[in-house]
Amino acid sequence: MNARDERGAATLVELIVASALAVLLVGAVLTAAFSTQQDVSLAGADFAAGRATSEVLATALQSMSDAQPLGACQGPGGLSQDVALSQCNNPVASGPAVEAASTGTVPGGLCWYSYPSTSTGLVAPDLRCLVAYADGTLWSFDWPPQPAATYTSCDPATCFPHTPASGVLPAEPTAASGEATLAGTVSQPARAFQVRDAAGATLSVSTSSSQTVLETVYEVDLTVTEAWGAGRATPYSSAVTYRAVIGSALASQEQSWSAA
């Protein structure tokens, strides 16, 4: 009887230990599964957000490479931007395609005139901007012209309501403004944009630059930061440099990888 009792007691201890180990094992599996699910969820959200901003940036850069000057009507008294296209015998392109630009400062970026595809010379353009701010965010702006504006009757002083003053980059948008779309992030806002003339010489431009200077802006380089692994101990980032050639519908990119 005593031997049988001892065997029974040993079996009960083993069951308790086995049950405890099973609970610990199940807990470890659930913890690992939750952690994995959390990582997957974060990675999925990170990828979706990155893809969305990349699409915004790609659209802005394509528009920048397609930028064209405003239209005007050439008449006996000179150029006019308040004559409707239907009443203009000699429509011409006038001024720079870039409406505002600033490099080496914060905020930095460009504003330009963006016509719908194949519609240059027929309709008024949108005014678009791509600007990097001190907090590292990159925003894309797009303002349509006044509804009645035509290719030769879009005076920049009145054609684009609710925009900053001519030659000035827009202020950073607030969450409630709804006037801009996030286009990515930059690690060095003051160095995010670089511009060159047609000969390849680097230009230093600001919001006080004249139209004569803005007309020489030919190539635009933009370096953005793309990051992955949100929530992980070691996220990774990619520094991507995009190049747009004003008015030439050309864009390219160079990419380098580094640990964040």
C-alpha positions as CSV (number, residue, x, y, z in Angstrom):
1,M,0.0,0.0,0.0
2,N,2.8,2.4,0.9
3,A,4.6,1.8,-2.4
4,R,1.4,2.3,-4.3
5,D,0.8,5.6,-2.4
6,E,4.3,6.8,-3.2
7,R,3.8,6.0,-6.9
8,G,0.5,7.8,-6.8
9,A,2.0,10.9,-5.2
10,A,4.8,10.9,-7.7
11,T,2.3,10.8,-10.6
12,L,0.4,13.7,-9.2
13,V,3.6,15.9,-9.0
14,E,4.4,14.9,-12.5
15,L,1.0,16.0,-13.7
16,I,1.2,19.3,-11.9
17,V,4.7,19.9,-13.4
18,A,3.5,18.9,-16.8
19,S,0.5,21.1,-16.6
20,A,2.6,24.1,-15.5
21,L,5.0,23.5,-18.4
22,A,2.1,23.2,-20.8
23,V,0.7,26.5,-19.5
24,L,4.1,28.2,-19.9
25,L,4.5,26.7,-23.4
26,V,1.0,27.8,-24.5
27,G,1.8,31.3,-23.1
28,A,5.1,31.4,-25.0
29,V,3.4,30.4,-28.2
30,L,0.6,32.9,-27.8
31,T,3.1,35.7,-27.0
32,A,5.2,34.8,-30.0
33,A,2.1,34.6,-32.2
34,F,0.9,38.0,-30.9
35,S,4.4,39.5,-31.4
36,T,4.5,38.1,-34.9
37,Q,1.0,39.3,-35.7
38,Q,1.9,42.8,-34.4
39,D,5.1,42.9,-36.5
40,V,3.1,41.8,-39.6
41,S,0.4,44.4,-38.9
42,L,3.0,47.2,-38.4
43,A,4.9,46.1,-41.5
44,G,1.7,46.0,-43.5
45,A,0.6,49.4,-42.3
46,D,4.1,50.7,-42.9
47,F,4.1,49.4,-46.4
48,A,0.7,50.7,-47.2
49,A,1.6,54.2,-45.9
50,G,4.9,54.1,-47.8
51,R,3.1,53.1,-51.0
52,A,0.6,55.8,-50.7
53,T,3.1,58.6,-50.2
54,S,5.3,57.2,-53.0
55,E,2.3,57.4,-55.4
56,V,1.8,61.1,-54.4
57,L,5.5,61.8,-54.9
58,A,5.6,60.1,-58.2
59,T,2.6,62.1,-59.5
60,A,4.2,65.4,-58.3
61,L,7.5,64.6,-59.9
62,Q,5.9,63.7,-63.2
63,S,4.0,66.9,-63.1
64,M,7.2,68.9,-62.3
65,S,9.0,67.3,-65.3
66,D,6.0,68.4,-67.5
67,A,6.0,72.0,-66.2
68,Q,5.3,74.7,-68.7
69,P,5.1,78.5,-68.5
70,L,1.9,80.4,-68.3
71,G,0.2,81.5,-71.4
72,A,-0.4,85.1,-72.5
73,C,-1.8,87.0,-75.4
74,Q,0.6,88.9,-77.6
75,G,-1.0,92.1,-78.8
76,P,0.1,95.6,-80.1
77,G,0.5,96.7,-76.5
78,G,2.6,93.8,-75.4
79,L,1.7,90.6,-73.4
80,S,-1.6,90.3,-71.6
81,Q,-2.8,87.6,-69.3
82,D,-6.4,88.7,-69.1
83,V,-7.5,88.1,-72.7
84,A,-9.5,84.9,-73.2
85,L,-8.0,82.4,-75.6
86,S,-11.0,82.6,-77.9
87,Q,-10.3,86.4,-78.3
88,C,-6.5,86.1,-78.7
89,N,-5.0,86.0,-82.2
90,N,-1.5,85.3,-81.0
91,P,-1.2,83.1,-77.9
92,V,2.3,82.7,-76.5
93,A,4.1,81.1,-73.5
94,S,5.4,83.7,-71.1
95,G,7.7,83.6,-68.1
96,P,9.3,80.7,-66.2
97,A,7.6,77.3,-65.7
98,V,8.7,77.5,-62.1
99,E,6.7,80.0,-60.1
100,A,8.7,79.8,-56.9
101,A,11.7,78.0,-55.6
102,S,14.0,77.9,-52.5
103,T,17.0,75.7,-51.8
104,G,19.4,75.5,-48.9
105,T,16.7,76.8,-46.5
106,V,13.7,75.5,-44.6
107,P,11.2,75.3,-46.0
108,G,12.6,74.3,-49.3
109,G,11.0,73.3,-52.5
110,L,9.4,74.4,-55.7
111,C,6.1,75.6,-57.1
112,W,5.3,75.2,-60.9
113,Y,2.6,75.5,-63.5
114,S,1.1,72.1,-64.3
115,Y,-1.0,71.6,-67.4
116,P,-3.2,68.6,-68.0
117,S,-1.6,66.1,-70.3
118,T,-1.5,67.2,-74.0
119,S,-3.5,70.4,-73.0
120,T,-0.7,73.0,-72.9
121,G,-1.9,75.9,-75.0
122,L,-5.6,75.1,-74.5
123,V,-6.5,75.5,-70.9
124,A,-5.2,77.2,-67.7
125,P,-2.8,75.2,-65.6
126,D,-2.9,74.1,-62.0
127,L,-0.4,75.6,-59.6
128,R,1.5,72.8,-57.8
129,C,4.1,72.8,-55.1
130,L,6.4,70.3,-53.5
131,V,7.8,71.5,-50.2
132,A,10.0,70.1,-47.4
133,Y,9.5,71.5,-43.9
134,A,11.6,71.6,-40.7
135,D,9.9,68.5,-39.2
136,G,11.1,66.4,-42.2
137,T,7.7,66.1,-43.8
138,L,7.3,66.5,-47.6
139,W,4.0,67.9,-48.8
140,S,2.4,68.1,-52.3
141,F,0.0,70.9,-53.0
142,D,-2.3,71.3,-56.0
143,W,-4.5,74.3,-56.7
144,P,-6.7,74.5,-59.7
145,P,-7.2,77.7,-61.6
146,Q,-10.3,79.9,-61.5
147,P,-13.1,78.1,-63.4
148,A,-13.4,80.8,-66.1
149,A,-9.6,81.0,-66.7
150,T,-8.2,80.0,-70.1
151,Y,-4.6,79.5,-71.4
152,T,-4.2,83.3,-72.1
153,S,-6.3,84.6,-69.2
154,C,-4.6,83.2,-66.1
155,D,-2.9,86.1,-64.4
156,P,-1.0,84.5,-61.5
157,A,-2.0,87.3,-59.1
158,T,-5.7,86.3,-59.4
159,C,-5.9,82.9,-61.2
160,F,-5.2,80.7,-58.2
161,P,-7.3,81.5,-55.1
162,H,-6.2,80.6,-51.6
163,T,-2.6,80.3,-52.6
164,P,0.4,82.0,-51.1
165,A,1.7,85.2,-52.6
166,S,3.4,84.9,-55.9
167,G,7.0,83.6,-55.6
168,V,6.4,82.3,-52.0
169,L,6.3,78.7,-50.9
170,P,3.2,77.6,-49.0
171,A,3.2,77.3,-45.2
172,E,3.2,73.8,-43.7
173,P,-0.4,72.5,-43.8
174,T,-2.3,71.6,-40.6
175,A,-4.2,68.4,-40.1
176,A,-7.5,70.2,-40.6
177,S,-6.5,72.2,-43.7
178,G,-7.0,69.5,-46.3
179,E,-5.1,71.5,-48.9
180,A,-2.1,69.2,-49.3
181,T,-1.1,65.5,-49.4
182,L,1.8,63.9,-47.6
183,A,4.4,62.9,-50.1
184,G,7.1,61.4,-47.9
185,T,9.9,62.4,-45.5
186,V,13.3,63.9,-45.8
187,S,16.2,63.5,-43.3
188,Q,17.8,66.9,-44.1
189,P,15.1,69.4,-45.0
190,A,17.5,72.2,-46.0
191,R,19.3,69.9,-48.4
192,A,16.3,68.0,-49.8
193,F,16.2,70.1,-53.0
194,Q,19.0,71.0,-55.3
195,V,18.5,72.7,-58.7
196,R,20.8,73.3,-61.7
197,D,20.7,75.1,-64.9
198,A,20.8,73.5,-68.4
199,A,24.7,73.6,-68.3
200,G,24.7,71.6,-65.0
201,A,25.7,74.4,-62.8
202,T,24.2,74.4,-59.3
203,L,21.8,77.3,-58.6
204,S,21.0,79.0,-55.3
205,V,17.5,80.2,-55.4
206,S,15.1,81.7,-52.9
207,T,11.7,83.2,-52.7
208,S,13.1,86.5,-53.6
209,S,14.7,85.2,-56.9
210,S,13.6,87.1,-60.0
211,Q,11.7,85.5,-62.9
212,T,14.9,85.7,-64.9
213,V,16.6,83.5,-62.4
214,L,13.7,81.1,-62.1
215,E,13.7,80.7,-65.9
216,T,17.2,79.1,-65.7
217,V,16.0,76.3,-63.4
218,Y,16.3,73.2,-65.5
219,E,17.1,70.1,-63.3
220,V,15.7,69.4,-59.9
221,D,17.1,66.8,-57.5
222,L,15.0,65.7,-54.5
223,T,16.4,63.4,-51.8
224,V,13.7,61.6,-49.7
225,T,13.9,59.0,-47.0
226,E,11.9,55.7,-47.2
227,A,11.8,53.7,-44.0
228,W,10.6,50.1,-43.2
229,G,10.2,48.1,-40.0
230,A,8.1,50.4,-37.9
231,G,8.1,49.3,-34.3
232,R,11.1,47.1,-34.7
233,A,14.4,47.5,-32.8
234,T,16.4,48.0,-36.0
235,P,14.3,49.7,-38.8
236,Y,15.8,50.3,-42.2
237,S,15.7,53.2,-44.4
238,S,16.5,54.1,-48.0
239,A,17.8,57.4,-49.3
240,V,16.3,58.0,-52.7
241,T,17.3,60.8,-55.0
242,Y,14.8,61.7,-57.7
243,R,15.6,64.0,-60.7
244,A,13.1,65.9,-62.7
245,V,14.0,67.9,-65.9
246,I,11.7,70.9,-66.2
247,G,9.6,70.8,-69.3
248,S,11.2,67.6,-70.7
249,A,9.0,64.9,-69.1
250,L,12.1,63.2,-67.8
251,A,12.5,61.7,-64.3
252,S,14.9,59.2,-62.8
253,Q,16.0,58.0,-59.4
254,E,19.2,56.8,-57.6
255,Q,18.9,54.7,-54.5
256,S,21.2,53.8,-51.6
257,W,20.5,51.7,-48.5
258,S,21.4,52.3,-44.9
259,A,20.3,51.3,-41.4
260,A,18.2,53.9,-39.8
